[in-house]
Amino acid sequence: MVYLTRIERFNAAHKLWVTEWSDEKNVEIFGKCSNKNWHGHNYKLYVTVKGKPHPLTGFIIDAKKLGKIIRDTVTDKLDHSNLNLDVDFIPQHLQPTTENLVILIWQQLEPHILAEGAQLHYLKLVETETIYAEYYGEA
């Protein structure tokens, strides 16, 4: 089994906030992420696929095609957006945390990767230098 990773980037704003809580509790739980005027991150998305190289091309999946799938399906929708308001695949009731985003991104990408004959193996979504989430799909 061979693993291939493609890295894409996007910038987006969000706010973590529970409307049923007081301002004080939101600040206590979410800290700076509860800023009522939003805040942004420069995200880095690692998409790792796996499979056997094609006998003629040597590719698991064409890396250019993989990049296009990621951009068309996910990062073009996320880039320069408000994650709480603008993205069609993020439910309004769901906190747009890195943990939730990596699952939603997987759900968007997986059918497109499978259609190309590869398997989605792993996603890593980096929010800051010190925070990232990894996801391997449901077991």
MDTraj code that builds the backbone (N, CA, C; nanometers):
import mdtraj as md
import numpy as np

residues = "MET VAL TYR LEU THR ARG ILE GLU ARG PHE ASN ALA ALA HIS LYS LEU TRP VAL THR GLU TRP SER ASP GLU LYS ASN VAL GLU ILE PHE GLY LYS CYS SER ASN LYS ASN TRP HIS GLY HIS ASN TYR LYS LEU TYR VAL THR VAL LYS GLY LYS PRO HIS PRO LEU THR GLY PHE ILE ILE ASP ALA LYS LYS LEU GLY LYS ILE ILE ARG ASP THR VAL THR ASP LYS LEU ASP HIS SER ASN LEU ASN LEU ASP VAL ASP PHE ILE PRO GLN HIS LEU GLN PRO THR THR GLU ASN LEU VAL ILE LEU ILE TRP GLN GLN LEU GLU PRO HIS ILE LEU ALA GLU GLY ALA GLN LEU HIS TYR LEU LYS LEU VAL GLU THR GLU THR ILE TYR ALA GLU TYR TYR GLY GLU ALA".split()
xyz = np.array([
    [0.0851, -0.1172, 0.0000],
    [0.0000, 0.0000, 0.0000],
    [0.0900, 0.1240, 0.0000],
    [0.0583, 0.2188, -0.0868],
    [0.1343, 0.3437, -0.0950],
    [0.0443, 0.4584, -0.0495],
    [0.1027, 0.5565, 0.0178],
    [0.0301, 0.6718, 0.0692],
    [0.0817, 0.7971, 0.0006],
    [-0.0099, 0.8813, -0.0425],
    [0.0242, 1.0073, -0.1086],
    [-0.0478, 1.1198, -0.0360],
    [0.0251, 1.2265, -0.0039],
    [-0.0352, 1.3390, 0.0671],
    [-0.0277, 1.4650, -0.0178],
    [-0.1397, 1.5353, -0.0220],
    [-0.1500, 1.6654, -0.0880],
    [-0.1830, 1.7677, 0.0205],
    [-0.1193, 1.8848, 0.0151],
    [-0.1440, 1.9912, 0.1127],
    [-0.2096, 2.1083, 0.0417],
    [-0.3191, 2.1559, 0.0979],
    [-0.3878, 2.2751, 0.0481],
    [-0.4087, 2.3693, 0.1653],
    [-0.4290, 2.4958, 0.1349],
    [-0.4468, 2.5979, 0.2395],
    [-0.5742, 2.6770, 0.2150],
    [-0.6296, 2.7294, 0.3247],
    [-0.7417, 2.8228, 0.3146],
    [-0.7430, 2.9119, 0.4373],
    [-0.8033, 3.0274, 0.4240],
    [-0.8177, 3.1232, 0.5332],
    [-0.9668, 3.1393, 0.5602],
    [-1.0038, 3.1391, 0.6864],
    [-1.1463, 3.1508, 0.7186],
    [-1.1635, 3.2093, 0.8586],
    [-1.2810, 3.2678, 0.8794],
    [-1.3177, 3.3237, 1.0094],
    [-1.4252, 3.2375, 1.0734],
    [-1.4308, 3.2425, 1.2056],
    [-1.5382, 3.1738, 1.2781],
    [-1.5508, 3.2313, 1.4181],
    [-1.6526, 3.1839, 1.4853],
    [-1.6754, 3.2191, 1.6249],
    [-1.7305, 3.0946, 1.6924],
    [-1.6810, 3.0639, 1.8100],
    [-1.7349, 2.9542, 1.8897],
    [-1.8222, 3.0164, 1.9975],
    [-1.9493, 2.9793, 1.9961],
    [-2.0454, 3.0471, 2.0827],
    [-2.1680, 2.9594, 2.1000],
    [-2.2141, 2.9477, 2.2227],
    [-2.3393, 2.8776, 2.2526],
    [-2.4396, 2.9829, 2.2969],
    [-2.5442, 3.0027, 2.2172],
    [-2.6388, 3.1124, 2.2438],
    [-2.7114, 3.0966, 2.3765],
    [-2.7277, 2.9745, 2.4231],
    [-2.7976, 2.9520, 2.5501],
    [-2.7121, 2.9889, 2.6711],
    [-2.5838, 3.0104, 2.6520],
    [-2.4946, 3.0445, 2.7619],
    [-2.4795, 3.1948, 2.7760],
    [-2.4360, 3.2367, 2.8915],
    [-2.4057, 3.3784, 2.9160],
    [-2.2766, 3.4153, 2.8431],
    [-2.2561, 3.5456, 2.8267],
    [-2.1304, 3.5936, 2.7679],
    [-2.0112, 3.5419, 2.8492],
    [-2.0249, 3.5465, 2.9811],
    [-1.9170, 3.5051, 3.0692],
    [-1.8813, 3.3575, 3.0506],
    [-1.9835, 3.2737, 3.0387],
    [-1.9570, 3.1304, 3.0221],
    [-1.8931, 3.1038, 2.8856],
    [-1.9400, 3.1715, 2.7814],
    [-1.8800, 3.1541, 2.6500],
    [-1.7322, 3.1923, 2.6522],
    [-1.7000, 3.3026, 2.7172],
    [-1.5602, 3.3455, 2.7273],
    [-1.4806, 3.2450, 2.8104],
    [-1.5407, 3.1954, 2.9181],
    [-1.4727, 3.0970, 3.0030],
    [-1.4388, 2.9698, 2.9245],
    [-1.5327, 2.9211, 2.8457],
    [-1.5138, 2.7951, 2.7726],
    [-1.4329, 2.8146, 2.6452],
    [-1.4652, 2.9171, 2.5662],
    [-1.4059, 2.9327, 2.4336],
    [-1.2953, 3.0380, 2.4257],
    [-1.2779, 3.1185, 2.5307],
    [-1.1718, 3.2185, 2.5309],
    [-1.1802, 3.3133, 2.4129],
    [-1.0649, 3.3400, 2.3493],
    [-1.0600, 3.4335, 2.2364],
    [-1.1468, 3.3879, 2.1191],
    [-1.1729, 3.2599, 2.1113],
    [-1.2546, 3.2072, 2.0009],
    [-1.4011, 3.2495, 2.0129],
    [-1.4389, 3.3086, 2.1268],
    [-1.5763, 3.3537, 2.1448],
    [-1.5951, 3.5003, 2.1059],
    [-1.4946, 3.5611, 2.0472],
    [-1.5025, 3.7016, 2.0073],
    [-1.6283, 3.7258, 1.9237],
    [-1.7143, 3.8151, 1.9700],
    [-1.8414, 3.8410, 1.8997],
    [-1.8199, 3.8947, 1.7588],
    [-1.7051, 3.9523, 1.7327],
    [-1.6749, 4.0068, 1.6002],
    [-1.5940, 3.9105, 1.5142],
    [-1.5920, 3.7820, 1.5528],
    [-1.5251, 3.6764, 1.4778],
    [-1.3738, 3.6854, 1.4932],
    [-1.3064, 3.5866, 1.4434],
    [-1.1609, 3.5839, 1.4350],
    [-1.1250, 3.4836, 1.3261],
    [-1.0028, 3.4901, 1.2757],
    [-0.9671, 3.4063, 1.1625],
    [-0.8431, 3.3228, 1.1848],
    [-0.8281, 3.2249, 1.0956],
    [-0.7127, 3.1358, 1.0967],
    [-0.6652, 3.1134, 0.9542],
    [-0.5372, 3.0833, 0.9423],
    [-0.4779, 3.0387, 0.8168],
    [-0.4616, 2.8876, 0.8296],
    [-0.5581, 2.8140, 0.7756],
    [-0.5609, 2.6689, 0.7901],
    [-0.4712, 2.6012, 0.6874],
    [-0.4190, 2.4855, 0.7260],
    [-0.3451, 2.3998, 0.6341],
    [-0.4096, 2.2615, 0.6415],
    [-0.4485, 2.2078, 0.5256],
    [-0.5172, 2.0790, 0.5177],
    [-0.4266, 1.9768, 0.4492],
    [-0.3989, 1.8680, 0.5193],
    [-0.3228, 1.7560, 0.4644],
    [-0.4227, 1.6467, 0.4281],
    [-0.4218, 1.6047, 0.3041],
    [-0.5112, 1.4983, 0.2570],
    [-0.4229, 1.3828, 0.2119],
    [-0.4339, 1.2699, 0.2813],
    [-0.3550, 1.1520, 0.2464],
    [-0.4467, 1.0447, 0.1909],
    [-0.4116, 0.9973, 0.0721],
    [-0.4852, 0.8884, 0.0077],
    [-0.3946, 0.7662, 0.0032],
    [-0.4570, 0.6497, -0.0158],
    [-0.3784, 0.5273, -0.0242],
    [-0.4300, 0.4405, -0.1374],
    [-0.3419, 0.3542, -0.1842],
    [-0.3787, 0.2619, -0.2895],
    [-0.2550, 0.2008, -0.3505],
    [-0.2773, 0.1287, -0.4587],
    [-0.1674, 0.0681, -0.5327],
    [-0.1421, 0.1520, -0.6566],
    [-0.0187, 0.1805, -0.6874],
    [0.0108, 0.2579, -0.8074],
    [-0.0395, 0.1871, -0.9335],
    [-0.0946, 0.2656, -1.0241],
    [-0.1405, 0.2129, -1.1528],
    [-0.0194, 0.1585, -1.2286],
    [-0.0315, 0.0427, -1.2953],
    [0.0850, -0.0172, -1.3608],
    [0.1444, 0.0689, -1.4731],
    [0.0653, 0.1531, -1.5384],
    [0.1174, 0.2365, -1.6465],
    [0.1595, 0.3752, -1.5997],
    [0.0745, 0.4410, -1.5201],
    [0.1054, 0.5788, -1.4792],
    [0.1933, 0.5853, -1.3552],
    [0.1862, 0.4833, -1.2721],
    [0.2580, 0.4864, -1.1451],
    [0.1875, 0.5664, -1.0374],
    [0.0684, 0.6185, -1.0686],
    [-0.0074, 0.7016, -0.9745],
    [-0.1077, 0.6184, -0.8948],
    [-0.1258, 0.6546, -0.7678],
    [-0.2423, 0.6100, -0.6918],
    [-0.3612, 0.6908, -0.7431],
    [-0.3368, 0.8192, -0.7555],
    [-0.4301, 0.9165, -0.8116],
    [-0.3419, 1.0291, -0.8655],
    [-0.3797, 1.0871, -0.9747],
    [-0.3046, 1.1999, -1.0306],
    [-0.3064, 1.3130, -0.9278],
    [-0.1897, 1.3580, -0.8836],
    [-0.1802, 1.4607, -0.7787],
    [-0.2473, 1.5910, -0.8212],
    [-0.2411, 1.6248, -0.9505],
    [-0.3106, 1.7459, -0.9980],
    [-0.4616, 1.7287, -0.9848],
    [-0.5112, 1.6102, -1.0173],
    [-0.6542, 1.5833, -1.0048],
    [-0.6958, 1.5843, -0.8579],
    [-0.6119, 1.5292, -0.7724],
    [-0.6411, 1.5307, -0.6290],
    [-0.6502, 1.6746, -0.5791],
    [-0.5564, 1.7594, -0.6194],
    [-0.5612, 1.8997, -0.5799],
    [-0.6884, 1.9675, -0.6272],
    [-0.7298, 1.9383, -0.7499],
    [-0.8536, 1.9977, -0.8036],
    [-0.9755, 1.9503, -0.7249],
    [-0.9793, 1.8223, -0.6908],
    [-1.0907, 1.7693, -0.6100],
    [-1.0965, 1.8419, -0.4757],
    [-0.9833, 1.8564, -0.4105],
    [-0.9798, 1.9226, -0.2797],
    [-1.0262, 2.0667, -0.2917],
    [-0.9749, 2.1376, -0.3906],
    [-1.0135, 2.2788, -0.4085],
    [-1.1618, 2.2919, -0.4450],
    [-1.2075, 2.2158, -0.5438],
    [-1.3469, 2.2284, -0.5895],
    [-1.4465, 2.1853, -0.4829],
    [-1.4127, 2.0829, -0.4085],
    [-1.5062, 2.0240, -0.3127],
    [-1.5030, 2.0932, -0.1772],
    [-1.3847, 2.1414, -0.1378],
    [-1.3694, 2.1889, -0.0005],
    [-1.3081, 2.3281, 0.0097],
    [-1.1829, 2.3433, -0.0301],
    [-1.1118, 2.4655, 0.0073],
    [-1.1633, 2.5903, -0.0617],
    [-1.2112, 2.5803, -0.1859],
    [-1.2697, 2.6991, -0.2493],
    [-1.3955, 2.7452, -0.1760],
    [-1.4664, 2.6526, -0.1139],
    [-1.5864, 2.6880, -0.0368],
    [-1.5504, 2.7479, 0.0991],
    [-1.4398, 2.7006, 0.1561],
    [-1.3984, 2.7455, 0.2882],
    [-1.3158, 2.8736, 0.2851],
    [-1.2390, 2.8930, 0.1781],
    [-1.1440, 3.0028, 0.1728],
    [-1.2127, 3.1391, 0.1775],
    [-1.1638, 3.2246, 0.2665],
    [-1.2170, 3.3598, 0.2870],
    [-1.3672, 3.3580, 0.3160],
    [-1.4097, 3.2598, 0.3949],
    [-1.5507, 3.2498, 0.4320],
    [-1.5656, 3.2697, 0.5829],
    [-1.6900, 3.2863, 0.6232],
    [-1.7271, 3.2819, 0.7638],
    [-1.7819, 3.1415, 0.7853],
    [-1.7108, 3.0603, 0.8600],
    [-1.7481, 2.9205, 0.8776],
    [-1.8822, 2.9037, 0.9479],
    [-1.9236, 3.0020, 1.0248],
    [-2.0526, 2.9948, 1.0925],
    [-2.1694, 3.0232, 0.9985],
    [-2.1446, 3.0949, 0.8903],
    [-2.2547, 3.1455, 0.8080],
    [-2.2512, 3.1066, 0.6609],
    [-2.1340, 3.0875, 0.6028],
    [-2.1208, 3.0864, 0.4572],
    [-2.1085, 2.9509, 0.3897],
    [-2.0767, 2.8456, 0.4621],
    [-2.0383, 2.7200, 0.3978],
    [-2.1549, 2.6214, 0.3997],
    [-2.1947, 2.5764, 0.2799],
    [-2.3148, 2.4940, 0.2680],
    [-2.3053, 2.3596, 0.3388],
    [-2.1861, 2.3046, 0.3589],
    [-2.1771, 2.1734, 0.4228],
    [-2.1503, 2.1799, 0.5738],
    [-2.1502, 2.3005, 0.6315],
    [-2.1362, 2.3144, 0.7767],
    [-2.2729, 2.3512, 0.8340],
    [-2.3350, 2.2598, 0.9085],
    [-2.4656, 2.2899, 0.9677],
    [-2.4580, 2.4096, 1.0630],
    [-2.5591, 2.4944, 1.0590],
    [-2.5616, 2.6152, 1.1409],
    [-2.5527, 2.5843, 1.2912],
    [-2.6055, 2.4699, 1.3335],
    [-2.6067, 2.4365, 1.4763],
    [-2.4737, 2.3799, 1.5262],
    [-2.3810, 2.3506, 1.4355],
    [-2.2562, 2.2848, 1.4717],
    [-2.1448, 2.3868, 1.4942],
    [-2.0726, 2.3723, 1.6053],
    [-1.9583, 2.4600, 1.6309],
    [-1.8520, 2.4321, 1.5238],
    [-1.8008, 2.5345, 1.4550],
    [-1.6994, 2.5124, 1.3517],
    [-1.5581, 2.4991, 1.4113],
    [-1.5436, 2.4002, 1.4989],
    [-1.4141, 2.3701, 1.5582],
    [-1.3290, 2.2934, 1.4577],
    [-1.2021, 2.2876, 1.4822],
    [-1.1126, 2.2105, 1.3965],
    [-1.1546, 2.0637, 1.3952],
    [-1.1978, 2.0132, 1.5095],
    [-1.2409, 1.8739, 1.5200],
    [-1.3630, 1.8456, 1.4316],
    [-1.4621, 1.9338, 1.4390],
    [-1.5816, 1.9156, 1.3562],
    [-1.5503, 1.9368, 1.2080],
    [-1.4670, 2.0354, 1.1774],
    [-1.4341, 2.0644, 1.0377],
    [-1.3656, 1.9473, 0.9697],
    [-1.2725, 1.8821, 1.0379],
    [-1.1990, 1.7734, 0.9743],
    [-1.2927, 1.6575, 0.9395],
    [-1.3944, 1.6326, 1.0215],
    [-1.4935, 1.5282, 0.9915],
    [-1.5778, 1.5689, 0.8708],
    [-1.6242, 1.6940, 0.8693],
    [-1.7062, 1.7416, 0.7582],
    [-1.6283, 1.7416, 0.6269],
    [-1.5018, 1.7783, 0.6326],
    [-1.4180, 1.7778, 0.5126],
    [-1.4034, 1.6352, 0.4604],
    [-1.3818, 1.5403, 0.5493],
    [-1.3734, 1.3986, 0.5101],
    [-1.5001, 1.3576, 0.4355],
    [-1.6150, 1.3914, 0.4918],
    [-1.7428, 1.3535, 0.4305],
    [-1.7579, 1.4109, 0.2898],
    [-1.7040, 1.5297, 0.2688],
    [-1.7109, 1.5925, 0.1365],
    [-1.6152, 1.5257, 0.0382],
    [-1.4959, 1.4933, 0.0831],
    [-1.3922, 1.4419, -0.0064],
    [-1.4058, 1.2939, -0.0402],
    [-1.4464, 1.2140, 0.0559],
    [-1.4397, 1.0686, 0.0401],
    [-1.5042, 1.0159, -0.0881],
    [-1.6265, 1.0553, -0.1237],
    [-1.6852, 0.9982, -0.2455],
    [-1.6079, 1.0336, -0.3729],
    [-1.5477, 1.1509, -0.3767],
    [-1.4718, 1.1940, -0.4945],
    [-1.3403, 1.1173, -0.5072],
    [-1.2782, 1.0896, -0.3942],
    [-1.1526, 1.0137, -0.3937],
    [-1.1804, 0.8689, -0.4365],
    [-1.2867, 0.8114, -0.3810],
    [-1.3237, 0.6742, -0.4178],
    [-1.3552, 0.6635, -0.5663],
    [-1.4204, 0.7653, -0.6210],
    [-1.4552, 0.7651, -0.7636],
    [-1.3315, 0.7633, -0.8525],
    [-1.2192, 0.8071, -0.7986],
    [-1.0925, 0.8070, -0.8738],
    [-1.0118, 0.6795, -0.8521],
    [-1.0685, 0.5857, -0.7738],
    [-1.0015, 0.4577, -0.7538],
    [-0.9024, 0.4550, -0.6391],
    [-0.9004, 0.5585, -0.5580],
    [-0.8126, 0.5622, -0.4409],
    [-0.8982, 0.5613, -0.3149],
    [-0.8330, 0.5470, -0.2008],
    [-0.9033, 0.5519, -0.0732],
    [-0.8503, 0.6691, 0.0079],
    [-0.9416, 0.7381, 0.0735],
    [-0.9013, 0.8428, 0.1657],
    [-0.8490, 0.7743, 0.2915],
    [-0.7271, 0.8069, 0.3322],
    [-0.6653, 0.7414, 0.4472],
    [-0.6666, 0.8290, 0.5720],
    [-0.6391, 0.9590, 0.5539],
    [-0.6099, 1.0421, 0.6702],
    [-0.6244, 1.1887, 0.6322],
    [-0.6793, 1.2678, 0.7227],
    [-0.6810, 1.4129, 0.7093],
    [-0.6166, 1.4735, 0.8328],
    [-0.5446, 1.5801, 0.8096],
    [-0.4901, 1.6596, 0.9193],
    [-0.5249, 1.8037, 0.8880],
    [-0.5945, 1.8688, 0.9800],
    [-0.6317, 2.0082, 0.9632],
    [-0.5597, 2.0895, 1.0702],
    [-0.4695, 2.1761, 1.0243],
    [-0.3897, 2.2586, 1.1149],
    [-0.4563, 2.3955, 1.1248],
    [-0.4921, 2.4343, 1.2467],
    [-0.5552, 2.5642, 1.2711],
    [-0.4510, 2.6698, 1.3083],
    [-0.3583, 2.6339, 1.3947],
    [-0.2494, 2.7232, 1.4374],
    [-0.1222, 2.6395, 1.4468],
    [-0.0127, 2.7040, 1.4825],
    [0.1134, 2.6304, 1.5012],
    [0.1017, 2.5234, 1.6086],
    [0.0090, 2.5425, 1.7012],
    [0.0016, 2.4534, 1.8166],
    [-0.1254, 2.3697, 1.8238],
    [-0.2155, 2.3870, 1.7280],
    [-0.3423, 2.3130, 1.7311],
    [-0.3707, 2.2517, 1.5947],
    [-0.3965, 2.1214, 1.5940],
    [-0.4442, 2.0563, 1.4727],
    [-0.5279, 1.9352, 1.5114],
    [-0.6106, 1.8902, 1.4169],
    [-0.6926, 1.7703, 1.4380],
    [-0.6608, 1.6716, 1.3272],
    [-0.6584, 1.5435, 1.3637],
    [-0.6359, 1.4367, 1.2682],
    [-0.7603, 1.3486, 1.2643],
    [-0.7878, 1.2936, 1.1464],
    [-0.9064, 1.2088, 1.1321],
    [-0.8771, 1.0983, 1.0321],
    [-0.9138, 0.9755, 1.0695],
    [-0.8929, 0.8588, 0.9853],
    [-1.0252, 0.7988, 0.9383],
    [-1.1341, 0.8701, 0.9532],
    [-1.2648, 0.8163, 0.9166],
    [-1.3219, 0.7323, 1.0283],
    [-1.4425, 0.6896, 1.0085],
    [-1.5091, 0.6057, 1.1089],
    [-1.4577, 0.4631, 1.0974],
    [-1.4420, 0.3986, 1.2115],
    [-1.3929, 0.2612, 1.2130],
    [-1.5048, 0.1635, 1.1822],
])
top = md.Topology()
chain = top.add_chain()
for i, resn in enumerate(residues, 1):
    res = top.add_residue(resn, chain, resSeq=i)
    for name in ("N", "CA", "C"):
        top.add_atom(name, md.element.get_by_symbol(name[0]), res)
traj = md.Trajectory(xyz[None], top)
